[in-house]
Amino acid sequence: MVDEGCRWREVVDIVDVVVLWPKPNLRRACLCPFSWPCFPRIAGRLARRGAVWCIPQYKCAGGALILHSERLSQDSVKLSSLPSFTSCSFDMSQPLSNTLPTPVLVVGAGPAGLSAALTLAKNGVPVRIIEKLSAFHTASRGTGMQSRSLEVFHFLGLLEDVRRTATPLHTMVSYKLPGGTEVLNTWRIVERVSPTPDRPIVIEDGVTIGQYLLEGIFRDHLTKLGVHIELGTELVSLEQDDGGVTATLKQSTDDGETHQRARVAYVIGADGARGATRRLIGAAFDGQTKDLDGQVWADVDVEGLSSQYWHLWSEPGQYTVSIRPTHHEGGFHVGLIGINFDPIDLTDPEKFVNFVHDKIGRPDLKISNFTSMSYWKPKMRMVDKFYSGRVFIVGDAAHVHSPTGGQGLNTSVQDSFNLAWKIALAYKGLARPDLLASYEVERLPVVAIMLKTTTDLYSHVVASKDGTDEGQTDHNGWLQWRDEGLSQLQINYRWSPIILDARGNGDLGLDSLKLKAYAGYREEPLHAGDRAPGAPALIDALGAETSLHDIFKPNLHTVLVFSPETDDTEPRVDAAVETALSLPKGTVQTIVLAHDVVPKVRAGATSYRDMEGYALGAYGVEKGKLAVVVVRPDAYVGAFVYDGEGLQTYFSRIFRQD
């Protein structure tokens, strides 16, 4: 509703922007709520445009900014990324400070940086994301998606776009050398996995998507929230204090280089193994480099080869030639993988083609249209710390490893998804001082075991000399991964200091719990610290059906109150709901579940019948017993307790107690 004191002369919807004429002396104005993550960028973009004079001048009581402008047109200001905003109640009398909200700086626009930026934006936190490259790359790079990443994409609203773009993992075919045409074997690099009620977001045949395509999907979703990547911009130095970080940025254009000092609240370094952030926080990068090995990868067109299979030729103990179909007709991702052989001189396209023709014995293959070419020397390294003060590192900036097992990109996404919700609460002044430290506590043991797992798998990138690995065994073999942990659905944080399970963890100490950070507890009941399972067939009072994975949100804790619907437990259910209502506004949603009926209506909670008992079973709740489970914004179980008091104890580990 609009205040009577604000006389509207006209409301015009330009693209997706509502342009307002509230008073005769305010000729045109663009309404941009503070809650939109795009706020600081929109204000800055308008202010920088020569055709537009724009100064922050008035404030909405509802938390929005009126940007006073002499000239604003659809041609001069391209703001199609903004969502529509059709009404607002505001007070024009209050002046606004010229200080814009301080953003979180994300350094690097690969999957790790984009995941962090999108999660922050979904949490209403202003984001500035920079990328050193002057143009977005077009290389396939990391392509294998694990089930846990698909879940994250679902929570972030990307999954349908990813599914439309991705392709199934192809059956692998190896050929005999010399000759190169006689089939030796066919197999699947990973075993087929069928969806289950608690693991609903899996793709049976596996899925691949070129990294550049995935990054494009992320950018599209960020654009809708008003967040745009600043290309040709890199981090040079940092200065931290109690109130934030001053970052020195170098911006490169055709006209030369300029330096800018930017004040930001936090920094997330997603700038890769060669980036500056890790060095600037003084993190060691321990591990090994396979100096005698090397790999060259190229995105090309190939004529004369079926796009229905992933083709392989291997000289035991020396090299593998991998030719995998990509997303366009005739397109392939070709890799030359050397063990005790470094193909560094094959980055020249002509030498690359000659090597393939000669080594696999297929001169009939026409290889052309090189759209990307990269050389990589295997490194297995990780940092000794994941943050310093207000500066954090994620993805390849914190760990690099063999691509075997398809863990790199997926682990990077999990890093960011773990960190971003915590930074969002800290940014809003809601987090306990030690909440951010839990990022390192939780992720470091996971990454350490993942690094060991992928390093062990690296020995299988080339066929063994006796050929016994070549797709013939049930365990890990030549390009054959049989480790269930690779799905990343087993990753857990049971040792974390912000986790609370009223049942304890048996006799296991912290070190023992950390040893199972990656492999998890597949055959054991769920505990706090585990991934939050899915559960379909939840029915509301109107008969509408939903699932837990459709309820979970990356900007909210979800309190699941499993109600026995008995008279003696009703007061305890009410107390749990009331405790959740007492928490900071906009941070928690409460769901009351019962097996036999839809629970009664309670203020501040939504009720569902767990018709098939999937939620009860997945969360290990005994029928007829009251239990309260908290699911964190990253869809991990934060707490398993039995009443409102336990609920309060858990959230005392998350929120400030001012």
KEFI-986545 format. One line per 4 residues: number of its first residue (from 1); for each residue x, y, z of C-alpha. Coordinates in steps of 0.5 Angstrom, whole numbers. Example, Ala and Ser with C-alpha at 12.3 -4.5 7.8 and 13.67 -1.06 7.14 Angstrom:
2
1) 25 -9 16; 27 -2 14
! end
This chain:
658
1) 0 0 0; 2 7 -1; 2 13 4; -3 18 3
5) 2 23 4; 6 21 -3; 2 23 -9; 3 18 -15
9) 3 22 -21; 4 16 -26; 7 9 -25; 11 6 -31
13) 14 -1 -31; 20 0 -35; 23 -7 -37; 22 -10 -30
17) 24 -4 -26; 18 1 -23; 19 8 -25; 16 13 -20
21) 14 20 -20; 12 21 -13; 12 29 -13; 12 34 -18
25) 20 36 -16; 22 29 -17; 22 28 -24; 24 21 -25
29) 26 16 -20; 28 8 -19; 26 4 -13; 31 -1 -11
33) 30 -4 -4; 36 -5 0; 34 -12 1; 36 -13 -6
37) 43 -16 -7; 44 -12 -13; 43 -5 -9; 50 -3 -9
41) 51 -5 -16; 45 -1 -19; 47 5 -15; 54 5 -17
45) 52 4 -24; 47 9 -25; 52 14 -21; 58 12 -26
49) 53 13 -33; 55 20 -36; 48 20 -39; 44 19 -32
53) 45 24 -26; 43 20 -20; 44 21 -12; 42 18 -6
57) 37 23 -3; 31 19 0; 29 13 4; 23 9 4
61) 20 7 11; 20 0 8; 27 0 7; 28 2 0
65) 32 7 -4; 29 13 -8; 35 14 -13; 34 22 -16
69) 35 22 -23; 34 28 -28; 34 23 -34; 32 15 -34
73) 30 12 -40; 30 4 -42; 35 6 -47; 40 9 -43
77) 40 5 -37; 39 -3 -38; 36 -6 -31; 33 -12 -34
81) 36 -16 -29; 32 -13 -23; 25 -16 -21; 19 -12 -21
85) 17 -8 -15; 10 -6 -16; 8 -2 -9; 11 1 -3
89) 10 5 3; 15 10 4; 17 17 8; 20 22 3
93) 22 26 9; 28 23 12; 35 24 8; 39 18 7
97) 47 18 8; 51 17 2; 54 11 5; 52 5 1
101) 52 -2 4; 59 -5 4; 59 -12 0; 62 -18 1
105) 68 -19 -4; 68 -25 -8; 75 -26 -12; 74 -31 -18
109) 68 -33 -22; 69 -40 -23; 64 -45 -20; 67 -44 -12
113) 66 -36 -13; 59 -37 -17; 57 -41 -11; 59 -37 -6
117) 56 -31 -9; 49 -34 -11; 48 -37 -4; 50 -30 -1
121) 45 -26 -6; 40 -31 -4; 41 -29 3; 40 -22 1
125) 47 -20 2; 50 -15 -3; 56 -18 -7; 61 -16 -11
129) 65 -21 -15; 71 -20 -19; 75 -24 -24; 82 -23 -27
133) 80 -26 -34; 78 -21 -39; 73 -25 -42; 69 -32 -40
137) 73 -38 -42; 70 -43 -46; 73 -49 -44; 70 -56 -41
141) 75 -57 -35; 71 -60 -30; 65 -64 -32; 63 -69 -28
145) 57 -67 -23; 56 -71 -16; 49 -72 -13; 51 -68 -7
149) 52 -62 -12; 46 -63 -16; 42 -62 -9; 46 -56 -8
153) 44 -54 -15; 36 -55 -13; 37 -51 -7; 40 -45 -11
157) 34 -46 -16; 39 -48 -22; 38 -56 -22; 32 -55 -28
161) 37 -51 -32; 43 -56 -31; 39 -62 -33; 37 -59 -39
165) 44 -57 -41; 47 -63 -38; 48 -70 -42; 49 -77 -39
169) 56 -80 -38; 57 -84 -44; 59 -92 -44; 67 -92 -44
173) 70 -96 -50; 77 -98 -50; 81 -100 -56; 87 -105 -57
177) 94 -102 -59; 97 -102 -64; 91 -101 -69; 86 -97 -65
181) 80 -100 -68; 79 -107 -64; 74 -106 -58; 78 -109 -52
185) 72 -107 -47; 66 -103 -45; 64 -101 -38; 62 -95 -34
189) 66 -90 -30; 61 -90 -24; 56 -95 -23; 49 -93 -24
193) 45 -90 -18; 37 -90 -17; 34 -85 -13; 31 -87 -7
197) 26 -83 -2; 32 -80 2; 36 -79 -4; 32 -76 -9
201) 36 -72 -13; 41 -77 -17; 41 -79 -24; 42 -86 -25
205) 47 -86 -31; 51 -80 -28; 51 -73 -31; 56 -69 -35
209) 56 -61 -36; 62 -57 -39; 64 -52 -34; 63 -46 -38
213) 56 -48 -39; 55 -49 -32; 58 -42 -30; 54 -39 -35
217) 48 -42 -32; 50 -39 -25; 51 -32 -28; 44 -32 -31
221) 42 -33 -24; 46 -28 -21; 44 -23 -26; 37 -24 -24
225) 39 -22 -17; 43 -16 -20; 50 -19 -19; 55 -18 -25
229) 62 -21 -26; 67 -15 -26; 72 -18 -31; 79 -16 -32
233) 79 -14 -24; 84 -18 -19; 86 -17 -12; 93 -14 -11
237) 93 -13 -3; 89 -13 3; 88 -9 10; 84 -12 15
241) 81 -9 21; 75 -10 26; 70 -7 22; 72 -10 15
245) 77 -11 10; 80 -6 5; 82 -9 -2; 87 -6 -7
249) 84 -8 -14; 87 -8 -21; 83 -7 -26; 86 -8 -33
253) 82 -5 -40; 84 -4 -47; 86 3 -44; 91 0 -39
257) 91 -1 -32; 88 2 -26; 88 1 -18; 82 2 -14
261) 81 1 -6; 75 -2 -4; 72 -3 3; 68 -9 4
265) 66 -13 10; 69 -20 8; 73 -23 2; 72 -30 0
269) 78 -32 -5; 76 -37 -10; 81 -35 -15; 84 -42 -16
273) 91 -45 -14; 95 -39 -17; 91 -33 -14; 93 -28 -9
277) 88 -29 -3; 92 -36 -1; 98 -32 -1; 95 -26 2
281) 93 -30 9; 99 -33 9; 97 -40 8; 102 -46 7
285) 100 -50 1; 103 -57 3; 103 -63 -2; 106 -66 -8
289) 107 -64 -15; 108 -70 -20; 114 -67 -24; 114 -73 -29
293) 107 -73 -31; 103 -68 -35; 96 -67 -38; 94 -63 -44
297) 86 -62 -46; 83 -59 -52; 76 -58 -54; 75 -60 -61
301) 71 -62 -67; 72 -70 -69; 70 -73 -75; 70 -80 -76
305) 68 -82 -69; 61 -84 -65; 59 -79 -60; 55 -85 -57
309) 61 -87 -53; 67 -84 -49; 73 -87 -53; 80 -89 -50
313) 87 -92 -52; 92 -93 -47; 99 -95 -47; 100 -99 -41
317) 104 -95 -36; 105 -89 -41; 99 -85 -43; 92 -85 -44
321) 88 -82 -50; 81 -80 -48; 76 -77 -53; 69 -76 -50
325) 63 -73 -53; 61 -66 -51; 55 -62 -52; 54 -60 -59
329) 54 -65 -65; 61 -67 -67; 64 -64 -61; 69 -68 -56
333) 74 -66 -50; 80 -70 -52; 86 -71 -47; 93 -73 -47
337) 94 -76 -40; 102 -78 -39; 105 -82 -33; 112 -81 -33
341) 111 -78 -40; 110 -70 -40; 106 -68 -46; 108 -60 -45
345) 110 -59 -52; 103 -62 -55; 100 -55 -53; 101 -54 -61
349) 95 -56 -64; 98 -59 -70; 103 -63 -66; 97 -65 -61
353) 93 -68 -68; 100 -71 -70; 100 -75 -63; 93 -77 -63
357) 94 -80 -70; 100 -83 -69; 99 -86 -62; 92 -89 -63
361) 93 -91 -70; 87 -87 -73; 90 -82 -78; 83 -82 -81
365) 80 -78 -75; 79 -71 -77; 81 -66 -71; 79 -59 -72
369) 76 -53 -69; 80 -52 -63; 76 -48 -58; 80 -49 -52
373) 87 -52 -50; 90 -53 -43; 96 -56 -40; 96 -59 -33
377) 101 -62 -29; 98 -66 -23; 99 -63 -16; 96 -66 -10
381) 96 -60 -5; 92 -57 1; 92 -51 5; 94 -51 13
385) 88 -46 14; 82 -44 11; 81 -37 13; 85 -31 17
389) 80 -26 20; 75 -24 15; 78 -27 9; 77 -34 7
393) 79 -39 1; 75 -44 -2; 76 -49 -8; 82 -49 -12
397) 85 -43 -8; 85 -48 -2; 86 -55 -5; 88 -58 -12
401) 88 -65 -13; 88 -70 -19; 81 -70 -23; 80 -77 -22
405) 74 -79 -18; 71 -72 -21; 71 -69 -14; 75 -62 -15
409) 69 -58 -18; 64 -61 -13; 68 -60 -7; 69 -53 -9
413) 61 -52 -9; 61 -55 -2; 66 -51 1; 62 -45 -2
417) 55 -47 0; 58 -49 7; 61 -42 8; 56 -37 5
421) 50 -38 10; 55 -37 16; 58 -30 13; 51 -28 11
425) 49 -29 19; 55 -25 21; 54 -20 16; 47 -18 19
429) 50 -18 26; 47 -24 28; 52 -30 28; 56 -32 34
433) 63 -29 34; 66 -36 33; 61 -39 28; 65 -37 22
437) 71 -41 25; 67 -47 24; 68 -47 16; 75 -49 17
441) 73 -54 23; 68 -57 18; 71 -57 11; 79 -58 13
445) 78 -66 15; 73 -67 9; 78 -64 4; 84 -68 7
449) 81 -75 6; 78 -73 -1; 85 -71 -3; 88 -78 -1
453) 82 -81 -4; 83 -78 -11; 91 -79 -10; 90 -86 -9
457) 85 -86 -16; 90 -82 -20; 94 -89 -21; 89 -91 -25
461) 89 -86 -30; 93 -90 -35; 92 -98 -36; 97 -102 -32
465) 102 -106 -36; 99 -113 -34; 92 -110 -36; 88 -113 -30
469) 86 -106 -28; 82 -105 -35; 75 -105 -33; 75 -112 -31
473) 74 -111 -23; 69 -109 -18; 74 -105 -15; 77 -98 -17
477) 81 -100 -24; 83 -96 -30; 78 -90 -30; 73 -94 -26
481) 71 -91 -20; 67 -96 -15; 68 -91 -8; 61 -89 -6
485) 64 -83 -2; 65 -80 -9; 58 -78 -9; 59 -74 -3
489) 53 -75 0; 56 -79 6; 60 -73 8; 59 -71 15
493) 61 -66 20; 59 -70 27; 65 -67 30; 63 -60 29
497) 63 -55 35; 56 -52 33; 53 -59 32; 48 -62 37
501) 46 -69 38; 42 -70 45; 44 -78 44; 51 -76 43
505) 56 -80 38; 57 -86 42; 64 -88 45; 67 -84 38
509) 72 -78 40; 74 -72 35; 79 -76 32; 75 -82 30
513) 69 -78 28; 74 -74 23; 76 -80 20; 69 -82 17
517) 68 -75 15; 68 -77 8; 66 -84 8; 60 -83 13
521) 56 -88 16; 51 -90 11; 48 -96 15; 47 -93 21
525) 42 -88 24; 42 -81 22; 46 -76 27; 47 -69 27
529) 52 -67 23; 50 -71 17; 47 -69 10; 39 -68 11
533) 36 -73 8; 30 -72 3; 23 -74 4; 17 -74 -1
537) 9 -75 0; 8 -69 5; 1 -67 5; -2 -61 8
541) -9 -59 10; -11 -58 3; -8 -64 0; -3 -61 -3
545) 4 -65 -3; 11 -63 -3; 18 -66 0; 23 -64 5
549) 28 -62 -1; 23 -57 -4; 22 -54 3; 29 -53 5
553) 32 -46 3; 39 -43 3; 37 -37 7; 33 -41 13
557) 34 -46 18; 29 -51 18; 26 -53 25; 23 -60 24
561) 18 -62 30; 16 -69 29; 10 -69 33; 6 -76 36
565) 0 -72 36; -2 -74 43; -5 -70 49; 1 -71 53
569) 6 -68 48; 2 -62 45; 5 -57 51; 12 -60 49
573) 11 -59 41; 8 -52 43; 14 -50 47; 19 -52 41
577) 15 -48 36; 15 -42 41; 22 -43 41; 23 -42 34
581) 19 -36 34; 23 -33 39; 29 -33 34; 31 -27 30
585) 26 -26 25; 27 -28 18; 32 -34 20; 28 -40 21
589) 22 -44 18; 18 -49 23; 15 -55 20; 11 -59 24
593) 10 -67 22; 6 -72 24; 5 -79 21; -3 -81 22
597) -6 -74 21; -4 -67 19; -2 -63 26; -6 -58 28
601) -5 -51 26; 0 -47 30; 2 -40 29; 9 -39 26
605) 9 -46 23; 7 -50 17; 4 -57 18; 4 -63 14
609) 2 -71 15; 8 -75 13; 4 -80 10; 8 -85 8
613) 13 -84 14; 19 -83 9; 21 -77 14; 20 -81 20
617) 25 -86 17; 30 -82 14; 31 -78 21; 31 -84 25
621) 25 -82 29; 21 -87 33; 14 -87 32; 10 -84 38
625) 16 -80 40; 17 -73 40; 23 -70 36; 26 -64 34
629) 31 -64 28; 34 -57 26; 36 -57 18; 42 -52 17
633) 41 -47 11; 46 -52 7; 42 -58 8; 46 -61 14
637) 43 -63 20; 45 -58 26; 41 -61 31; 37 -67 34
641) 34 -66 40; 27 -67 44; 25 -60 46; 25 -53 46
645) 30 -53 51; 35 -57 47; 33 -52 41; 35 -46 44
649) 42 -50 46; 43 -51 39; 41 -44 37; 46 -41 42
653) 52 -44 38; 49 -40 32; 46 -33 34; 49 -28 38
657) 46 -28 45; 46 -20 46
! end
